[in-house]
Amino acid sequence: MEDVWEKVKAYIRYAVRCVDPVLFFSVTALGILSIVTILGAVDNFGMSKLKMQVAMFLVGTVATVVIATLDFRVIVDKLWLPFFLGSVGLLGITLIWGKSGVSMETGNKSWLQIPMVGLMIQPSEFVKFAFICTFSRHLFLVRDRINHPKSVAGLALHAGIIVALILKSGDLGVALVYLAIIAMMLFCAGLHLGYFGGGTVALVLLSPYLWEKLAFYQQRRIIVGFNPELDPQGKGYQPLLSRRAISHGGFFGRGLFSGGYYESLDASHTDFIFATICEKFGFVGGLLVIVTFCVIVVRIFRIARIANNSDYGGLICAGVGAMFLAQILENLGMALAMLPVVGITLPFLSCGGSSMLATFLMMGLVHSVYAHSNAVRSSVTLNALGS
């Protein structure tokens, strides 16, 4: 029994050394803020959402630490093919048997119900984890010939299959996040800027065709999203109400258990959680959230930069960092009525088991890169298990 306890203590010491303290405490602070905010609005959100958020925070934290102790290269090298095939299969199943979220207007097929359990998951959130793993490995394999047309075509096919399945499900917001991840990883892998320029020109030329392919509600949402005053009682009502809630919080907020505009705001626990936080904690609370996110993003790209170029750890961090940037900017833009409402959660703050857990899993990858990349390995005592 003593031997078992010693091994447990040794593993805990090892796990502590594998976790980047800046990222860990920043993420923990956001998770706790989310739980506290939901607690303060539990009469409006419901006790079930509070329980789910607490459960996902605890499970996600444990999962992050466990993944941090594993070598990311072993994970990717052994599981890249199951990850890719599983992603395609899961997204395909979602297209066939998937369901819409809370709003039935969209007709999205983004959610999948687990039989007999009754839980609803959003597969595209977990596919982010798998995609970053598989795409980073693909980029690493073609690193010496990345600008060759055949390599670019292969990468485009790899990414295109995943993005096409997500677009087919009608989830435009998540597809935009994937495009940001792809662009950042390609840039960091050394893809020639000419390809980015060509892609931009092609996108501009194809924009009229792509616009026609969008559903009417998507077109309307985009138009009104950039100028919600065009339809203040319709599509623009929720973003304008979100902005009103943010301003209503003032400098120090209305208080944790106070009511407010967030009570009438659709998705005030998910897409517009930032408005709820600002109304309760004011400008100070909102500023602290933004500063904490800045610390997280900068730290992720810092780890990416110092990771050894002989492996794909830096590319993994670049993908996770891009995911954070895209979701944060889009979500805050939605909350401030400056960007279209496309259903994007705010990492670690929005209610949602799939989003919360998947983001924790991706943070585990970043911690693993921090602990196991050769360039940063000296900062972690990897033989801690033997100490």
Secondary structure, 3 states (H helix, E strand, C coil): CHHHHHHHHHHHHHHHHHCCHHHHHHHHHHHHHHHHHHHHCHHHHCHHHHHHHHHHHHHHHHHHHHHHHCCHHHHHHHHHHHHHHHHHHHHHHHHHHCECCCCCCCCCCCEEECCCCCCEECHHHHHHHHHHHHHHHHHHHCHHHCCCHHHHHHHHHHHHHHHHHHHHCCCHHHHHHHHHHHHHHHHHHCCCHHHHHHHHHHHHHHHHHHHHHCCHHHHHHHHHHHCHHHCCCCCCHHHHHHHHHHHHCCCCCCCCCCCCHHHHCCCCCCCCHHHHHHHHHHHHHHHHHHHHHHHHHHHHHHHHHHCCCCCCHHHHHHHHHHHHHHHHHHHHHHHCCCCCCCCCCCCCCCCCHHHHHHHHHHHHHHHHHHHHCCCCHHHCCCCHHHC
